[in-house]
Amino acid sequence: MSVGTTSEPGGFRLLFILAVLLGFASISTDLFLPALPTMQVALATTEGTLQFAISGYLLGFGFGQLFWGPVSDRFGRRGPVALGLVVFVIGSAGCALATDGWQLIGWRVVQALGASAGVALARAMVRDLYDRDRAAKVLSTLMTVMAIAPLLGPSMGAQILAAASWQAIFWTLVAIGIATAVAILTVPETLPAEKRHPDTFWQAVGGYGSVLRNRVLVSYAAAVGFFYVGVFANIAGGAFAYIAYHGLSPELYGLIFSSGVLGLMAANFVNARLVIRLGSDRMLFAGALGAAVFGTALAIVTTTGIGGVAGLIVTQFLFTAMNGLILANAVAGALSSVQQRAGAASAVVGAIQYGSGMVGSALVGLFANGTPAPMGIVMALAGIGCFASIVMARRTARVITVTRKG
């Protein structure tokens, strides 16, 4: 456990690299969000098609984790992460060289397959090192650091777009991927050889059945999944809601999107300070309830126009902030329910998280009507589903505890 403590040599460096790995999903998406309208014209495609560039990424991201999880349980964490980053670099370069919308979507899938290794295995590395409440605290701390990516991403993307081109955004991602691949080779392995699962890859894949029969894990994962339906509905629809519908500039949209991440960082900070004292389940319950309430308020704003752009900003800000109470606690709860196959368990949570995100962005693209209403309605339903899943997870955990004591 000493590997992960900041008092040990390289401790801060390890945690920082883990934060970067956890941020790859947002880095890969947030940076090019302000360029979406420009890319629509340059690639001669439609708004709906470009939104599938987001959902296609989530498809690759979800399925990719299902591959990397058992691979890491068998061979350790560090090597698979480095290999995934190489794939990410190749996919990012392909995006930069794309000449139409469908080429872009295809290379985004490749990009996601590589990036998924970092996110899934960074969580597994935290599980290797810490117990549940401590893991929730560490994850909250890491997510506060990694929130710098969505905080700065849209603004940086807008500046790159103003100074160069949309292709330059993807070349920036190539550089980030290369730098991170070099850095990961300097960190210690968190899963020693004696703790690795001896199964072959296909036996490990077959082991997903036992993971999916874990009702507590699935309930927590469902909460994450529902919430991320809303998160990626916001990502897919936000740029068009602010820029195309409300007429704001890409730079101003970037600032609005980035300011919303301040709420997420604040919630992560609060969670890291209180989770040991109050417990991760209580913090998670509060976040899920907030997601349901603020999601519903957002649906009212986007369907009725009450509050205008200010109402949209406030309700999106509050909904986004709940991620700071939901994700770290739900992941810690899910992973604490398994004794082995932490990589596979992390992959299941991640696949559900980003697969659900794909559904959210796809729904916004499917029902796009030129207004923010589809985005708001999807986010409301997502918040309600998240809260219902947490209620189910708590009930299931209590039943299992009573059964074991009996």
ABEGO torsion letter per residue (X at the ends): XAAABAABBGAAAAAAAAAAAAAAAAAAAAAAAAAAAAAAAAAGBBAAAAAAAAAAAAAAAAAAAAAAAAAAAAAEAAAAAAAAAAAAAAAAAAAAABABAAAAAAAAAAAAAAAAAAAAAAAAAAAAABBAAAAAAAAAAAAAAAAAAAAAAAAAAAAAAAABBAAAAAAAAAAAAAAAAAAAAABBBABBAAABBABBAAAAAAAAAAAAABAAAAAAAAAAAAAAAAAAAAAAAAAAAAAAAAGBBAAAAAAAAAAAAAAAAAAAAAAAAAAAAAEAAAAAAAAAAAAAAAAAAAAAAAAAGBGEAAAAAAAAAAAAAAAAAAAAAAAAAAAAABABGAAAAAAAAAAAAAAAAAAAAAAAAAABAGBAAAAAAAAAAAAAAAAAAAAAAAAAAAAAAAAAAX
